Amino acid sequence: MEANKEIVYRVYSTLLDRLGLDYVEEGPWLIHGTPMLNNNWVLYISVKIAQVAEILKRIMPEIKNLNVSFRLIKDDEQAYELNTGQFDFHDVGKFLTVYCSTEDVAKEVVKTIESLTQDYLGAEVPYSLRVGKNIYAHWATLRGVQDAEVKEVLSLEVPNASKIPFSISRKYRHKGSKKWYGWFYLKDKILRPGPKGEVFLAYSLKSLQFKEVVIKEGRHCVFEDFNGRDIKDRFSWQKKVLVEVGNYIPTAKYVDYFEENGNYYLVIENLKGQLLPKKVEELKSGESWVNLSPAIKKKILNFYKQILGIVAKLHELGYVHRDIQDHNFIVDKNDNLSIIDFELSYNTKSGEPEEPFLLGTLGYVAPEQINLERPTEQVDMYSLGALLAFLIVGEHPSTMISKEYEEVYEKINKYSDSNQLTGLINNLLNPDPTVRPNMLALEHEINKYIEDLQIGKIKSEHIKVHPYEN
């Protein structure tokens, strides 16, 4: 299988060593000095990965001269995870954190760094005070709490304007809650916050219609990869895919795209219904798979069969989804499923995008996708195996699928009422993509299991007690 070009990660400790700055390594961070987090300002310098080496050479000698404590992400790989929200949503953009002992020190740091970072771009630090083009701030305090084990908790806040010592350009000042977007869209409510930006429900007034839509926001410079692409490129790719597949599979159709205040917005159809895991949870009503009635099992597997049909059509159109997981399917009131989120998809016919976008969902992502190999349909087959495991077991696949493949069968079999079903999941999750069943074989096996349910071949005496039940 063809592999993508190898990514070489730069480590940032080299410059600190060259400058004679001592540090300790704590997880993904390089920490210099003693961080102060009680009644003082904390500053963050945000930058794109491609510009890290250059900006460090500019600012770190000045940081050394200012004699301040700081925390620096340790390498390119960790910087990528930071800006894609894999640490914590609130950590996005916090590439370099500077701890200021006094207000005067904070003002001096901002004055010094501001002039050195004007030529660079960085992701927005969520819920912080924007002080300059790439500089953000919080006021740190420790608050006492009534807890026997935890006496104090850290609070990072944006204080009242009267307490802010920085001179902030008008274009960086907080403008309050925004309601109108792109001239035609009135924001209703937030559906999901996240490191990329918000996903929110809005009303479209285009063509004098009052129509519900979903808007996906992409904040500037987030989800930057090692090819220099960011969320704008991901949105452009999703638009292209939705336009091409929207008339062939059930999905949220493309409506509009616009840019505003440096951020990007993808407008799609609002699909009304429930996320698949919520629907399955209701059907199971707290029961394990082995104790469900044949009718409920069949209903859940009919959802799965719909998914197989959707994915098969995608493959026929030349697309590999690459992010098949429980939260990417919506069930409407008539029990019809739609698939969403084509950000990671790849066209095997055209070879687009030239370098597939990174990431995937933990527990669902195939080993070869993690290893950056050229995508094939087999990455979706692996994810379909993880999804089937989720439907049977009722737990996230990341808790079930061990790095030791030999343990997978035993784990799944504890929850299953059929060796055939367990074996099917086990084969789909094989780390060797050439061993996994293809779509026709998978559909055949699911139909066979449903047939066995209908004729009573899977009898109650074969049902084992769920390991978490007495």
Stockholm file with secondary structure:
# STOCKHOLM 1.0

chainA/1-470         MEANKEIVYRVYSTLLDRLGLDYVEEGPWLIHGTPMLNNNWVLYISVKIAQVAEILKRIMPEIKNLNVSFRLIKDDEQAYELNTGQFDFHDVGKFLTVYCSTEDVAKEVVKTIESLTQDYLGAEVPYSLRVGKNIYAHWATLRGVQDAEVKEVLSLEVPNASKIPFSISRKYRHKGSKKWYGWFYLKDKILRPGPKGEVFLAYSLKSLQFKEVVIKEGRHCVFEDFNGRDIKDRFSWQKKVLVEVGNYIPTAKYVDYFEENGNYYLVIENLKGQLLPKKVEELKSGESWVNLSPAIKKKILNFYKQILGIVAKLHELGYVHRDIQDHNFIVDKNDNLSIIDFELSYNTKSGEPEEPFLLGTLGYVAPEQINLERPTEQVDMYSLGALLAFLIVGEHPSTMISKEYEEVYEKINKYSDSNQLTGLINNLLNPDPTVRPNMLALEHEINKYIEDLQIGKIKSEHIKVHPYEN
#=GR chainA/1-470 SS CCBCCCCCCCBSHHHHHHHTCCCEEETTEEEESCCCCSSEEEEEECCCGGGHHHHHHHHHHHHHHHTCEEEEECBHHHHHHHHTTSSCGGGTTCSEEEECSSHHHHHHHHHHHHHHSTTCCCCCCTTSEECSSSEEEEEEEEEECSCSSCCEEEEEECCCGGGCCSCCCGGGSCCCCCCEETTTEEEEEEEECCSSCCEEEEEECGGGCCEEEEEEEECTTTTCCTTSCCHHHHHHHHHHHHHHHTTTSSBCCEEEEEEETTEEEEEEECCCSEEHHHHHHHHHTTCCGGGSCHHHHHHHHHHHHHHHHHHHHHHHTTEECSCCCGGGEEECTTSCEEECCCTTCEETTTTBSSSCCCCCCTTTSCHHHHTTBCCCHHHHHHHHHHHHHHHHHCSCGGGTCCSSGGGHHHHHHTTCSCHHHHHHHHHHTCSSTTTSCCHHHHHHHHHHHHHHHHTTCSCGGGCCCCTTCC
#=GC SS_cons         CCBCCCCCCCBSHHHHHHHTCCCEEETTEEEESCCCCSSEEEEEECCCGGGHHHHHHHHHHHHHHHTCEEEEECBHHHHHHHHTTSSCGGGTTCSEEEECSSHHHHHHHHHHHHHHSTTCCCCCCTTSEECSSSEEEEEEEEEECSCSSCCEEEEEECCCGGGCCSCCCGGGSCCCCCCEETTTEEEEEEEECCSSCCEEEEEECGGGCCEEEEEEEECTTTTCCTTSCCHHHHHHHHHHHHHHHTTTSSBCCEEEEEEETTEEEEEEECCCSEEHHHHHHHHHTTCCGGGSCHHHHHHHHHHHHHHHHHHHHHHHTTEECSCCCGGGEEECTTSCEEECCCTTCEETTTTBSSSCCCCCCTTTSCHHHHTTBCCCHHHHHHHHHHHHHHHHHCSCGGGTCCSSGGGHHHHHHTTCSCHHHHHHHHHHTCSSTTTSCCHHHHHHHHHHHHHHHHTTCSCGGGCCCCTTCC
//
